[in-house]
């Protein structure tokens, strides 16, 4: 494992725990407020995330 990527986690997460997190994959259903925040936090500790959200983003300028 490249220790420089995980240097900000020293003291919070042990090297063994960091290794386990870096090998984990999490599926998050819904990327609204809670799902988006959860995804952001998990990515910051290098957990792979698969995001599932049925919403369609439409950009309309009706002003």
C-alpha positions in Angstrom: 0.0 0.0 0.0 1.2 3.5 -0.8 1.5 5.1 2.6 1.6 8.7 1.3 -2.0 8.5 0.1 -3.2 7.5 3.6 -1.0 9.9 5.6 -3.9 12.1 6.7 -5.5 9.1 8.3 -2.6 8.3 10.7 -3.9 8.3 14.3 -7.5 7.9 13.3 -7.3 4.5 11.5 -4.7 1.9 12.0 -2.7 0.6 9.0 -4.6 -2.7 9.2 -8.0 -0.9 9.2 -6.8 1.3 6.3 -5.8 -1.8 4.3 -9.3 -3.3 4.9 -11.0 0.0 3.9 -9.0 0.3 0.7 -10.1 -3.2 -0.4 -13.8 -2.6 0.4 -16.5 -1.7 -2.0 -19.8 -0.1 -0.9 -23.0 0.4 -2.9 -25.0 3.5 -2.0 -28.6 3.6 -3.2 -29.7 7.2 -3.6 -27.3 10.2 -3.9 -29.4 12.8 -2.3 -28.3 14.7 0.7 -27.4 11.7 2.9 -26.1 9.5 0.1 -24.0 12.2 -1.4 -22.4 13.1 2.0 -21.8 9.4 2.7 -20.1 8.9 -0.7 -17.9 11.9 -0.1 -16.7 10.6 3.3 -16.0 7.1 2.0 -14.1 8.3 -1.0 -11.9 10.5 1.3 -10.7 7.3 3.1 -10.3 5.5 -0.3 -13.3 3.2 -0.2 -14.6 2.2 -3.6 -18.2 3.3 -4.1 -20.9 2.3 -6.6 -23.6 4.9 -6.7 -27.2 4.0 -7.7 -29.7 6.7 -8.2 -32.7 6.6 -10.6 -33.1 10.4 -10.9 -32.5 12.1 -14.2 -30.7 15.4 -14.2 -32.3 17.9 -16.6 -30.8 21.4 -17.1 -33.5 23.9 -18.1 -33.3 27.6 -18.1 -36.9 29.0 -18.0 -36.1 32.4 -16.5 
